[in-house]
Amino acid sequence: MKFKNQLSIIETLVQGSEVDTRMDCPFCNHSNTLTIKKSNGKLLWYCFHASCNAKGHTQKEMSMKDVGRVFDDSSYKKNKKRFSVPKHFVTIYSTDRCTDYMKKNNCMQAYINGRLDMRYDVRQHRAVFIIKKDKEVVGAVGRGLNADIYPKWFMYGDKSYPFMCGKGDVGVLVEDCASACAVSDYYCGVGLMGTSLPDSYIPVLKKRFKKIIIALDRDATTKAFDLSNKLRYYMETQVKILEEDLKYYGSNQIEGVLK
């Protein structure tokens, strides 16, 4: 949505000269993800859902990166809700559909080797990838196991922190969690849940990695180079254009593809 359209909607949501609030996002309809600040006549807004592009400001001297830093460092940390793994997230072995998905999509080895915390959501019928920050669970990403489940991928909890699987100071940006697990024998996979990089991920990547390999499908070539340009100010970057998602490669193939 264009800036002017976003601004007109944001202005209807705020009242008064001083505002610092968090609410459901009218652009992506996710709960408690939109933060709005208004002070001295200047207005800033930012949605923390990974797939939402709602963000902007009326302060000419600020860049969009500045907006991301403002919210990442202040109101989001103060207002985010602590995520607890719900009781309906059960063991992956409770249904063959979950373990079959993991085997088919190259996740099982990461789980067996302790690099991946995985559950099954019995309510939504999703294979759930647990997101951890310094060993603390902060969120999760669920992949629908039925063809009619929408959305196919669903994010629980803290949506500002990426799913990562693996060790080392070289990260591989991929389009989903399964592909992130597939590279974890050699590198640390980072699931973007698409082809866009949320601003809130940048401080995490900057702190964690010396180098980022961007490994997206061929139809996302332009996006891959855009991501490289966005990150090259912080670390070494390399772009690898793939014929298909890394989750469909064998382990020995992945090492060769990413070299």
Secondary structure, DSSP 8 states (H G I E B T S, - for coil): --HHHHHHHHHHH--SS-EEEEE--TTT--TT-EEEEEETTEEEEEE--TT---EEES-TT--HHHHHHHHHHTHHHHH-------TTEE-GGG-HHHHHHHHHTT-HHHHHTTS--EEEETTTTEEEEEEEETTEEEEEEEEESSTT-SSSEEEEE-TTS-EEES-SSEEEEESSHHHHHHTTTTSEEEE-SSS---GGGHHHHHHH-SEEEEEEEGGGHHHHHHHHHHHTTTSEEEEEEESS-GGGS-HHHHHHHH-
